[in-house]
Amino acid sequence: MTIGPTGSGKISLARQMARSALALDLDSFGPDVVAKTKLCLLDFLSCAFEAGQHPWSRQAVAIAQGGGGATIVGTSQLSSPADAAFANAVMGHGLVREDMHAASIAHHGVVIWPTLLALSEQAPLPGARLLAAAIIGYETGARVGRALLTSDLARLHRPTGLVAPPGAALAGSFALGLPEDAATSAIAIAANTSSGLNEWPHAGGSDMYFHPGFAASNAIKAIGLAAAGAFGSETILEGEAGLFAAYRRQAAPDSIRLFPDGDCEIMAVYNKPVPACNFAQTAAQAALRVSHEIAGTDEIDRVVIRAPDAAVRYPGCDSIGPYRNALQAKMSIPFSVAATLARGEIEDENYSELDDAEIMRLVAITDLKADPGFTVAFPGKQGADVTVQLRSGRTIQHALPDVIAATPSEIRARFRAAAARVLGVDRAHRLQQLIDDCEQLGNAGAIAAQCRLETERVLRSAS
């Protein structure tokens, strides 16, 4: 048994997680878990392809230093692993349609996949090991997040920035085959970089898009430092000045077990159906059902939305405007519901007209309330209720006990469409095949290389 810094003989939380994770392989997980992991990779890449020309994506690519060997998705640019991970994370987050883990209020995929894709081009990495590493990364960040996050903490600090860096660091350590000591140090060093403030919903800034970029870039650096022999503070999670003391202001749990009873946190991740805040999804879906029962929004006199307390209290979710940009509207539950009622659909175009008179009228007559039943059910379920009172006195109500996630067929369809627009149909098909057959790949770097705008000769040599 490794003796911790206190000499008590107790194994640190970081070492507990590193030790249990490094003993696994892809055979440790069932076929449903492996299939879900591949879907998450497809969904991440589809978001990155779609958001490649957004301003924040172009800004992240512009600051990436050339001369490295890591692919920036949808470009011909090669960069350092850290810079490529930063740019790819920003692009993957750029639509606000990234995958979601409700219990940790975090988006782990936009940190884990950029980290692993960058590392896969630095050293031969079998596809089976890539998939297992990703499962471990989701698990680690999600378990830490379950223990750490509260709605009060999430009002101030971005959960993705707090808990995804340690998860990505352990994922990358597993992928590269680092020993236990180095993996423990990688977790510790990455946890030192946990950050991200939630002022952006109030100020209208674009800070949010860059949070996963910093997390992925810092995870790459933490892994590199640990591999080079750097020694991280082993009690970084539970120590008197560790992550729990600093952010939650209370002691960490005695143990954070990975995969307890065979449960995998990636199976609790859902893929968003539309590009908007996680907490706006279910309410918008309920509003869509309401819209089918009204002739026009001019009939509406009042709208009441009920949702979990965590949704109502998350920064920006209760905003009634004015909206400086689409991001503020995508965060707002009242705007998402009003736009759905006005347009009779849930699409990205719902957020294109921020000063639409009828949408803003509906926002102004909307009340957003925390519902005790939905609050108790969260995070296991993320319900919402939309009740519309018409001028005639008639009431229309639709409630959903949980969000309706994008289906595998929908995820695959939007991946094919997004990848084909950037790479062409043949290359997009080849990329999907590589991911579908990932566990058979001798070198998973072929996936990242296929995302690059390059000549077929270079792509063939990479695979």
N, C-alpha and C positions, 0 to 999 in steps of 0.2 A: 504493500500500500504506500502511495506517495504521501509524504507528510507535508501538510500545508504550511504557509509562512508563519502561522501562529504556533506551530509545533504541537497542535492538538491532535494530530493524526486524522482529522476530518478532511475528506476530499472536497475540493472547491466545486462550486456549481459548474464552472467552465470545464474543469477536468472531467466531471461526471458526464457531461454531454459529449465531450470529445471522445472519451473512452468508449461510451456506448455506440456512438456513431461510427467510429473507425472499425468496429467489429462487424459491420453490416456489408451486404452487397445487394445487387438487384434481386437476387433470388429470395431475399428477406421479405419482399413485397409481392402482393398478389397482382394478377393481371389487371384488375380494375384500377389499382393505384398507378401502375405503369401507363395504362391508357389515359388516365386523367393527366398525368405528367406531360405526356406528348401533346394533349390538347392545350395545356397551359403554354407550352412552347409555341405552338401554332398561333395561339391568340396573342401572345406577346409580340411575335414577329408581324402579325397582321396590323397591330396597332402601330408598330415602328414604321412599317412601310407607308401606312396611311398618313402618319403625322410628319413624315420626312421633310415636307416643305413648310411646316408651320414656323413662325418666327423663332420660337424657343429652340426648336430642333436645329434650325440653321445657325443659331448663335452657339449652340453646344458643339456643332461640327466645326465652326469657324475657329474655335480656340484650341482644337485638338492639334497637337504637334505631329508632324509627319515623320516618316523614317522608321516606324515600327512595323510589326508584322501582324497587327490585329485589325480585323475588318470593322469598318463603320457601316452599319446596315444600309443598303440602298444607295451606297456611294462607291466610287472607285478608290476611296481614300484608305490608306493603311496608317495606323497610328500606334502609339504605345498601348499596352493592355489597359492601363488606368484611364487614358484619354478616350479610348474606344468604348470602354465600359461606361464612362460618363455620358458620352454622346448617345449611345444606344439606350441607356436607361432613360434619358430625357425624351427621346423619340418614343419609346415604349409607353411613356406616361403622358405623351402629348395630346392624346384624344380625350383623356379622362375616362377611358374604357378598359383600364387595366383590371386584372383579376383581383378579387377581394376576399380577405379573411376577416369576417365580422368580429370575432371574439378578440382579436388583437387590433382591430380597426386599422389594418395595415394592408399594403399592397406589396407582397413579398416577391412576386414574379418579376417586377420591373427592377429589382436589385439582383436577384439570384441569376436570372438568365444572362444579363449583360456580363456579370462576373464570370460565369462558367464559359460563355462563348468566347470571351477574350482569352481565358486560360487555355481553352481547347486548341488555340492556334500557336501556343508557345511550346507545347510538348505533346507527344502522342497521348491521346486520351480516348480509350475505348468508349463506344456509345453507351454500353451498359453502365459504365462508371459515371458518365455524364448524367444519366437519368437518376441513378441512385444518389448522386451528389445533390441534385435538385430536390429530390424528396427530403433529404436530410436538411437542406437549407430551409425549405418551407416549414418543416417540423420545428427546427430550432427557433427561428424567429417567431413563429406562432406560439410556441410554448412559453417563451420569455414574455411575449406580448400579453398572453392570457394572465400571467402572474403580475405583470407590471402595470398595465394600462387601466385607468379609470376614466370616466367621462370628464372629470375635473382636469385630469392631466392632459387629456386629448384636446381640451379647449385652448391650451397654451402651447403644447409641443406636438409636432407631427409624428404620429405613431410609426409610420414607415421609416422615418429617419432615426427613431430611437431603437427599434428592435430588429430591423432588417440587416444592419451591418454585421452583428455577431452571427446571424444565420448564414449570410453569404460567406463570411470568413470560414465557418466550419464546412460549408459546402465546397468551397475551393480547396481547403486543406484536404478533405476527403478525395476530391478529384485528383489532386497531385500526389496523393499517397504520403502526405506528411506524417511523421510519427506523432505520438500522443503529446509529447511536450511542446512540439512546434504548433500543433493544432490548438492546444490550450492557449498558447501565447497569441496566436492569430485571433482567437475569439476576444481575448483581453485587449489587444491593441485596437481591434475594430470597435469594441465597446467604448473606447476612449473617444471615438469620433461620432458617437451617437448624437444627433442634433436635428434641428429643423423647428422653426417657430411658426405658429399659426396666426400670424398677423395678416398674411396675404388675403384672406377672405374679406377682411375689413378694409384694407387699403387698396385692394384691386391690383396688387402686384402679381408678377409671374413667378415669384420665388418657389411656389409649390412644384413647378415642373422640374426644378433642379435638385430637389431633395433626394430623389432616388439616384440621381447622377453622382452626387457627393457620396452617398452610401456605397454604391458599387465601386467607385474609384478608390474610396478609402479601404474597402474590403480587399481589393487587389493589392494595395500597398501593405496592408496588415499581413496578408498571406506572404508577400515577398519578404517583409521584414522578419517574420517568424522563420521562414525557410532559411534566411541568412544568419539565423542565430539570435535574433532579438528576443529578450525575455519580457513577456507581458505580466502585469499584475494578476496573479491567479485568482485573487478574490475580487476581481473587478465588478462582479455582480452583487455579491453579498457583503462586501467589506464596508467599513464605517464611512468610507467616502466613495463607495461603489455606485453602480447604476441605480439600484433600488433606493439607497439613502439619498442620492442626489435628486432623483426625479419623483419618486413616490413618497419619499420622506418617512419610510418605515423599513423594517427589516425584511430581507428577502426570505422566501420560503426555504425550508431546509433542503428541499430537493426539487429539481425541475426535470422530470423524467421524460425522455423521448420515447415515442411510440408505446405508451402504457397500454397493456392488454391488446397490443396489436393495432391500436387505432392510429391512423395517419392523418395529420392535420391537413394535408393537401386535399383530402376528400371533403373537408369543410370549406374549401375555397370555392367560390362560385365565379363564373365568367359573366360579366355584365352584358345585358342585352343591348344597352344603348350607352353612348358616351355622356355620362353625367355622374354626379356624386352618388356614391353607394347609397346614401340615406334617402336620395330622391327617387330611386328606382321603383320601389314597391308602390309608393304613393302615385307616381306617374302611371303605373300599370293599372291601378284602381281607377284613376281618372279617365283612362282610355275607355274602360267599360262604361263609365258614366256618359262619356261623349257619344256613345252609340245610342243612347236613349233620349237625347235632346235634339231638337230641330236646329237650334243655334244658341250661341252663348248669350245673346241678348235676353234670353229667358232667365238667366241666372241672377239671383238677387244676393246670395251669400254662399260661401264655400267654407267648409270646416274639414281640416285634415287632422287625423289622429295618427300618431306614430310613437315608436319607443322614445323614452326620455333621452337616450343616447343620441338619437337622430335630431331631436329638437334642440339639444344643447350643443351639438357640434358646430364649430365656427362657420358662419356663412349660411347654414342650413335654414335659418329663420329669416333671412334677408328679404325685405320687401322693396329693395332698391333705394335710390337709382343704381343701375348696374353699369359700371364703367366698361366691362368687357364680358365676353361669353363665359369665361371661367366663373365669374361671380353668379351669373345666371344658372350655370350648371350645378353650382353648389346649393342654390336656393330651392328648397322644397316647394314654397308657394309659386315660384316662377315655373318650375318644371310641371306642376299640376295645371297652372293657368295656361301654359303654352300647349299642353296636351289637350285640354278642353277646347281651346280655340282652334287648333289645327286638326284635331281628330286623329292624330298619329303621334308616335314617339320616335323622332328622328333627330339627327344632328342639326337639321335645318330649324328645329324648334328654337334654337338659341342664336339664330342669325339676325333677328330683328328685336333688339333690346328695348326699343321705345315704341313697339307696337301698341296702339292705343287700347285695343280690346284686351290684350294680354295684361297690360298694366292696370286696367280697370278691374280685372279679375283678381290680380294680386292684391289690390287695395281692399277688396271685400273678402279676403281669405283670412281665416284664423287657423293657426297651427298649434295643436295641443298635444301634450304628452298623455298617452293612454296607459293606464296601469296594467292592463292585460298584455299589451304589446311589450311593455317595459319588462315584465316578468319573463316573458318568452324569449327576449333578446339575451344573448346573441344566437341561441340555438335556432330561433326563427326571427325573421325581420318583417313583421306585419305592418299593415297600414290600412287606414279607412278614409275614404273620401265621401263626404255627404254634401250634396248640392241642394239648396233651397231655391225653387223657382218663383218667379213673380206671381204665378198663379196660386201659390201656396203648396204645390206639390213638392215632395222631397224624393230625391234619388240618392241611394246609398250603395256603395260597393266597397267591400272589405276583402283583403287578401291576407291569409295567415302568414305568408312568407313571400319573399321575392321569387319571381319566376326567372330562373337563370337562362342564359343562352344555351341552346341545345348543341350537342356535338355536331350535328349537321349544319347548324347555323354558323358555328365557329369555323368549320372547314370551308363553308361557302365564302364567308367574308375573308378568310385567309387567301383562298385562291384568287378572289377578285383583287385584293390589295397587292398581293405578290405579283400577279400577272401585269398589273399596271406599271410596276417598276421594273420587273425582270423579264417580262414576256411570258407567254403561256407555257412554253416548253420548260423554261428554267424554273418557273413556279411549280410546275408538276414535279420536276426532279427534286426540288427542295422538299416538297411534301412527302415524296417517297423516302428521302433520306431520314426525315423525322419519324415517319411511320415504321421504318426499319432500323431505328436508331440502335437498338440493342445488338444488332448484327454488325454495326460499323466497327472496323478496326481503329479508325481515327475519326472522332466526332468533329474534328476541325473542318471536315468537309461541309458541315452544315453552315458554319459561319462563312466559309469561302463561297458557298453558293448564294449567299446574301449580298455578295459584292458585285458591283458593276465592273466586270472584268472580261477578258477574252476567254473563250472556251478552253484554250490551251492551258492557261494558268489555272483555271478551275479543275481541269482534269489532273494536273500535277498535284493539286492540293488534296484531292481525294484518293 
